[in-house]
Amino acid sequence: MEEYLKLLLKELSSSFNTRVELKDDEKTVGLKIGRREVLEFLEGKLESLNVFENT
């Protein structure tokens, strides 16, 4: 899990926007969110897992 989050954080750090698929019953809705929100969320998760590394 930690390695996955690290790789995801690294990948998202180099992209401008991320497309997130949200499942709602039988339909899938695409939601485009800015990378800042994603990075802040992932950094928070990594810090809570005590695996965040300063770069």
Buried (B, 14 or more C-beta within 10 A) or exposed (E): EEEEBBEBBEEBEEEEEBEEEEEEEEEEEEEEEEBEEBBEEBEEBBEEEEEBEEE
